[in-house]
Amino acid sequence: MQIYIKFFDYWHISSGESAGVLYDATVLKDENGFAYIGGKTIKGLVKDAMKYIDDKYPLDEQFSNLELPVLTKKEIENNKEFLYKKISSTAIDTKTKTAKEFTLRDIEVVIPLTLYGEVFNVKDKEILLKAFKLIKRVGLNRNRGLGRCQMEVIK
């Protein structure tokens, strides 16, 4: 079963690494520098959504990585830097209404786009569709406006 995730806002799936003085957190990228979402991350999101549908459902399905289509990658190979932006944030002292010292963070984010992948060994397509509809935000700072998305099956 082929699936996609369409982002409506900037998003960040962390690589777990920083980029020195440029970023405190960088985006997960493949060997060619394209952002993607790992299959295990998607499976975890679906598993979490299943708690609201059928918490006894044995999620044996396998999820591929979600990534840009090959043709899109070829078209933008030499200009992929436009896929990424920097977002800065800091903690504010509620009493003084000023930035707290040493709290400035810069993270790398990906522009809104659509990634594609597959689900293998599907036992119950309908229950997966319900779980996909519950996934509304993905990644870092999803409670602060990042990662708003829609996950669907390709018809």
C-alpha positions in Angstrom: 0.0 0.0 0.0 1.5 3.3 -1.0 1.2 6.3 1.3 2.1 9.9 1.6 2.5 12.6 4.2 1.8 16.2 3.2 3.2 18.9 5.4 1.5 22.3 5.8 4.2 23.9 7.9 7.9 23.7 8.5 8.8 20.4 10.1 11.8 18.8 11.8 12.7 15.1 12.3 15.9 15.3 14.2 19.1 13.6 13.2 20.3 13.8 16.8 23.2 16.0 15.8 24.1 19.6 15.8 26.0 21.6 13.1 28.4 23.5 15.3 27.6 27.2 15.4 25.0 26.9 12.6 22.3 24.7 14.3 21.6 23.2 17.7 19.6 20.5 15.9 19.8 19.3 12.3 17.2 17.5 10.2 17.5 13.7 9.4 18.9 13.4 5.9 19.8 10.6 3.5 23.3 10.2 2.1 22.5 12.7 -0.7 21.3 15.4 1.7 17.5 15.0 1.3 15.3 15.1 4.4 13.2 12.0 5.1 11.2 10.3 7.8 12.3 6.8 8.9 9.9 3.9 8.7 10.3 3.2 12.4 9.2 6.8 13.2 6.1 6.4 11.0 5.3 3.0 12.6 5.6 4.6 16.1 3.2 7.4 15.1 0.7 4.8 13.8 1.1 2.7 16.9 0.4 5.7 19.1 -2.7 6.6 17.0 -3.9 3.0 17.4 -4.3 3.6 21.1 -7.5 5.6 20.2 -8.8 3.0 17.8 -7.9 -0.5 18.8 -5.1 -0.8 21.4 -5.0 -4.6 21.0 -4.3 -4.4 17.2 -0.9 -6.1 16.6 0.8 -3.6 14.3 2.9 -6.1 12.3 2.9 -3.9 9.2 6.3 -2.7 8.0 6.7 0.9 6.9 9.3 2.1 4.4 11.0 5.5 4.9 9.0 8.4 3.6 11.0 10.5 1.1 10.8 12.7 -1.9 10.2 11.0 -5.3 13.3 10.1 -7.2 12.4 12.4 -10.1 12.0 15.3 -7.7 15.3 14.6 -6.2 17.0 14.6 -9.6 15.3 17.9 -10.5 16.5 19.7 -7.4 19.8 17.9 -6.8 21.9 21.0 -7.3 19.5 23.4 -5.4 18.4 21.4 -2.4 19.5 24.1 0.0 16.2 25.8 -0.6 14.5 22.9 1.2 15.9 24.0 4.5 15.4 27.1 6.7 16.7 28.2 10.1 14.3 28.9 13.0 15.5 30.5 16.2 13.8 30.6 19.5 14.6 31.6 23.1 13.1 31.3 26.5 11.5 34.5 27.9 11.7 35.5 31.5 8.0 36.0 32.6 8.9 38.7 35.1 11.1 40.9 33.1 9.7 40.0 29.6 13.2 39.6 28.3 15.1 36.7 26.8 16.8 34.4 29.4 20.5 34.2 29.0 22.0 31.2 27.1 18.7 30.0 25.8 18.9 30.9 22.1 18.4 27.8 20.0 18.7 27.6 16.2 17.1 24.5 14.5 17.1 23.4 10.9 13.6 22.8 9.5 12.3 21.6 6.2 9.9 23.6 4.1 6.3 22.2 3.6 6.4 19.3 1.1 5.0 15.8 0.5 6.9 12.6 1.1 6.0 9.2 -0.1 6.5 5.6 1.1 4.9 2.2 1.4 3.3 -0.1 4.0 4.0 -3.8 3.6 2.1 -6.8 5.0 -1.1 -4.9 5.5 -3.7 -6.9 7.4 -6.5 -4.3 7.8 -6.4 -1.3 5.5 -9.4 0.4 7.1 -7.9 0.5 10.5 -4.7 1.9 9.2 -6.7 4.6 7.3 -8.3 5.6 10.6 -4.9 5.8 12.3 -3.5 7.9 9.5 -6.3 10.4 10.0 -5.4 10.8 13.6 -1.8 11.9 12.8 -2.0 15.7 12.6 1.5 16.8 13.6 4.9 15.1 13.3 8.4 15.9 14.7 10.1 18.4 17.0 8.0 21.3 18.4 4.8 19.9 17.0 3.0 21.5 20.0 4.4 24.9 19.1 3.3 25.0 15.5 5.7 22.9 13.5 5.0 19.7 11.6 1.2 20.1 10.8 0.5 17.4 8.3 -2.0 15.0 6.7 -1.2 11.3 6.1 -3.1 9.4 3.5 -3.1 6.4 1.2 -2.4 6.9 -2.5 -5.5 5.9 -4.3 
